[in-house]
Amino acid sequence: MMRSHIDKVILSRQRISRRVQELAEEITRDLSPHVSRESHLTIVSVMTGAMVFCSDLVRQLPLQLRIATMRVSSYPGIATNTQGAKLVEAQFDGLAGGRVLLVDDILDSGSTLRLLVPMLKSHGALEVKTCVLLRKKRPEAMATPVDYVGFDIPDEFVVGYGLDYDDYYRNLPDIVSLKPGIIGGEVGRRA
């Protein structure tokens, strides 16, 4: 039934897979000279949207690393525009003296990165690098500093590969747009 809600595929699972591999190669090349037992790496995944992307990414990283999570609310319920980032839950243990790679699903306003990067540094991270799967072609997003970007996409609402609408569609393997009428309607809730 979910497939009938899809308007178009924005990024296929094959393109996503190739790009995740490329990102892992870039990150490994950049961070491997700095990662050791003394200067550890912690991957911090912004939940829940980045969990699929982060899972695929870390399996491609041949680095000694730890994984932590943070939960941020930006799109509560059926919102399709960011409501501003609010920290809901975080793990800060073990960050002091190490490097952090903050992994998020989508960059649209920059509020999540502006909230979390200083917070991670304040808990003792030596360096915080940022990685987003998607960056929307919006002025605020394009002006937000980010170290690794998977794809630049049009400024439209997308779901799949971890991204959701009202907590549905995360399990779609492709990144897609939804048909008109799905968002804001009862159909979206019965996905």
HELIX and SHEET records of a PDB file:
HELIX    1   1 MET A    2  HIS A    5  5                                   4    
HELIX    2   2 ARG A   13  LEU A   31  1                                  19    
HELIX    3   3 SER A   32  HIS A   34  5                                   3    
HELIX    4   4 MET A   51  VAL A   58  1                                   8    
HELIX    5   5 SER A  111  SER A  122  1                                  12    
HELIX    6   6 PRO A  139  MET A  142  1                                   4    
HELIX    7   7 GLU A  186  ARG A  189  1                                   4    
SHEET    1   A 2 ILE A   6  LEU A  11  0                                        
SHEET    2   A 2 ILE A 175  LEU A 178 -1                                        
SHEET    1   B 6 LYS A  86  ALA A  90  0                                        
SHEET    2   B 6 LEU A  65  SER A  73 -1                                        
SHEET    3   B 6 LEU A  41  MET A  47  1                                        
SHEET    4   B 6 ARG A  99  LEU A 107  1                                        
SHEET    5   B 6 GLU A 127  LYS A 136  1                                        
SHEET    6   B 6 TYR A 148  ILE A 153  1                                        
END                                                                             
